[in-house]
Amino acid sequence: MKQAYIFDAVRTPRGRGKADGSLHSSRPITLAAECLKAIRERNNLNTQLVDDVILGCVTPIGEQGGDVAKAATLHADFHQSVAGVTLNRFCGSGLEAINQAATNIMSGQFDLEIAGGVECMSRIAMGSDGGALMIDPELSFKVGFVPQGIGADLIATLRGYTREDVDKFAIESQRKAAIAWEEKRFLHSIIPIKDSLGRILLDRDEHMRPDTTLEKISQLKPAFLELGEKWGLDSVAYKKYPRVESIQHVHHAGNSSGIVDGAAAVLIGSEEMGIDLKLKARARIVSMAVVGSEPTIMLTGPAPATLKALAKANMKASDIDLYEVNEAFAAVVMNFRDELEIPDSKINVNGGAIAMGHPLGATGAMLMSTLIDELERQKKRFGCVTLCIGGGMGIATIIERV
Amino acid sequence: MINYSVNKNIAILKIHVDSRPMNVITKEFLDTLKRHWEKFEESPQLKGLILTSERPEFMAGADLEMIRHITDPLECFNLAMDLQNLLRMMEKSKRPVVAAINGTALGGGFEITLACHQRIALNHPKIQMGLPEVKLGLLPGGGGTQRLPRLIGIEKALLLLLEGRSLNPEKALEMGLIHQLASSHAELMDLAISFIEKNPEASAPWDKKGYRLPGGDVQTPVGYRMFPGAMAKVTETTWHNYPAPMKILSAVYEGLQVTLEQGMEIEARAFAELVTNKVTKSMINTLFYSMNECNKGVSRPKNIPEQKINKVGILGAGMMGRGIAYSSAINGIEVVLKDISLEAAQAGKEYSVNLVAKLVEKGKLTSKEAEVILNRITPTADPQMVRDCDLVIEAVIEDRNLKARVTKESEDVMPKSSIYASNTSTLPITGLAEASQRPEQFIGLHFFSPVDKMPLVEIIMGEKTGDQALALCMDYVRKIKKTPIVVNDGRGFYTSRVFTSYVIEGINMLTEGIEPQLIESAGKMAGMPVGPLSVSDEVSLDLIYHILKQTEADLGAESIDQATYQVVTDFTQNLKRLGRKTGAGFYDYPVNQKKRLSPILFEKFPTKEHGFSREDLSLRLLTIQALETYKCLEEKIIREERDADVGSILGWGFPPYTGGTLSYIRQRGLDQFVKDCQNLEKLYGQRFKAPASLKSLGQKQRYLSV
């Protein structure tokens, strides 16, 4: 089997996912194409050599619909010979794109690919594409789906994480993200987004609240209390978890991932292609895994996915130097940390989606750029990216800095 | 069946299903309707057709006899499609078809009107329209799940379909169920005729070009918001024990994405699955047939003419006495409410004053009517006052000596023919009747708290109680619009005895180290109104303590569950945690917060590995109640299976989807139930031992078809 290498990884800054967000006027194809162009320019790439562009997108409808990957590829003026495919593994999409690209390379059938993702949440609302998982009565009665926030609250309840615990975690995410930006740790990967006149629309993650405090966010109202108690969705969880007396609704806008716009892209290829194009490999894909997990709580997939990837690589959790665990909700990361007994010093050292936002389809690829930058900065060897996924799944990828 | 006439070149069909006491859809009715429809089709000179009824009601629904015994889903599907196709044919007719709804139109009766081009209803507040099928475990099988959402939108339709709520004509117009109101029968027909004259061609909204589903399609953000919410509510209220609301949601979800014809088929399939489902069969048997039989008083001695009850005496104006006084007065009975002092009796009357005031506030009573009702209640401290009562109900505290005293006091002045009843919930009637001079006129009338809300009265026959007493009490219970069941005497009679078995089983689980919340969930998710620990707190732990203590004193240590006795002794005597009334029991009741399971439970009963699922524990909680009921049947406490079923559902909320405690055994399957008992007996001993006679239950009793 061939090895798959990451040669480059870029991302847009994350714009607040509302009408007043700085990227609201940028179309999905624009954000995705800016990343593709950056990959082309930074690596002097003859795009004809790229076999395929794989982009994750979780709400692939409207202007994000109909294979936005091919649309972005054309919009970035890549050669017409480059194919494009859009995939949807919910929040795991960006990493799934990387894994599929890597697998293609490892199989020897492909030589060079770009994997990434795009999500303009200010333009295409999350959930606006429906889906049987959420609304089909027969399926839903069988399985018992609740909104992810209730799943996260349930994790906190089962683990005994208090409101203060999750709020503290959120403040830490903000603090770490602020330091990372201050120390320009993301700069290598960030592609500032400009308008057609060349004026910068956004060059930093604008969702961050570096000056927020524990006291401030402790005032925020729980986001899923009403859905849970008034709309009856807690009952769906109780049916699956009859030992739980009362779900503690601890999550809110301040300790959950932010809704943002953004895109990311990663250049992946074989060793031979790297040599031919004189591309310096930055990391090697060591192993990868996806798992299905209990679908009602929905968000406990990262631990089993990581363990599965570790097992493939014959490694232990402690062998990994740095983890990027998507901060969908504070309790998701805390649960992962506690289940695998990983010290805080190894997890999300530059903050995460609570501070900077979670552009659904792109996040997995964004976390990859963050991880590689940080492995290089700390001169560490092994890293792991993992995300929880709707419907009850988890995904993980282990890389080695080279 | 249906009277067909022609007036002004309009066909008028007047429904009159002679073979039934009310207009309901029967096979003959369908055949007749089809024949008349064909006749109309063959008469092109006719301008349109009016469908109305000759009886006070339009149509009360479909005849349950038609589906009660069907076991073949395909047969049921074809039956539903027959009706559906006929209705669709009428709807597709170019000539206008008008429903002149002169009276209540429910279920299938209302579905027929939904297929008409115009619905005009007589505006009378007592007239009801709607699709209540879900209440009997069914879904509307005549196109109701398809036409109603197409008419008023998914969101509004789901509200009506899932709750089975019916509306009076004004509300129905407001919701868009009907088009017009008429103030008189004459106007009703005039409006119908004039619609036909003004609309030589008519079609349903969904058959018109450019039709849009009101409120938005299934696959829109509206649908994405609505369906998860509706599903969660169904889970919260049914724990998936009832298939009907789930099928209704699926039928709406699937049917609204395809043509009406395909939707009709989706609905008919779901209908067939439900009709042949055990849950539906049990619900129809108990909630319709058995309940009606109880309400009609089929257990009443036949040879005794109906008894007039003009005046009741109530001894004791506490919680129960005051509730009985209210229920009697509001149903036209004079009440003497007696207590130890006039003040105490007046305080008891205050209860009715408050309840009646609320009804006036809501506009359900005029202040004149309220005054009449309240004037019926005479508070007093004078035992002589019961001298002209037809019935005296004793509702003093559970103290044999006191009860004996008031019995004597009353019998001294009561008319010779009148009946004396005790509202005891625990003391055997035969024993109490020893204080009576005329035990054949002494009976038990067990009311449930709060009396004004609880629909059941358990009538207890003492050893010597005569038929006259029973007949009068049945007439009284029916007069106060409650449902009577009749049982024989025994400790705890029927309802208290079996209900207690639920509580005891829950407390036993606690002592076994099963997580308290899992015990509660097992009760709730089995379909009980609340978990066993909650209900223990509600009835109060000291009540359970006193019952067990008394039973032990009377019958010996073997006769009670010692594990439970120890727990309630500890909680009431040492910890002084008596339940909700003292703000502490198995739960803590913090002010202005939800109650929570007390941490003391975890101290007293450390959780152990047990390997039981919630479902295992639910099964155990239902099994003990069903088994205890069977023992009541065997001991002849239960006289009729029907009364056991109805009493369990109305008395302590045994889950209606089971059809009641005895129907549960049949729903589970006799062999399986015996196996359940054997498995549980291995784990918990004697109390789960199934009597040998249980195996023959299936052969001799009445609900065999379930």
Interface residues (C-beta under 8 A of the other chain):
Chain A: A125 G127 S128 G130 M134 I135 D136 P137 E138 S140 F141 G144 F145 V146 P147 W231 G232 L233 S235 V236 Y238 K239 P242 R243 V244 E245 S246
Chain B: V218 Q219 P221 G223 Y224 F227 P228 G229 M231 A232 K233 V234 T235 E236 T237 W239 H240 M246 L249 S250 Y253 E515 P516 Q517 L518 E520 S521 A522 M525 K594 R596 L597 R614
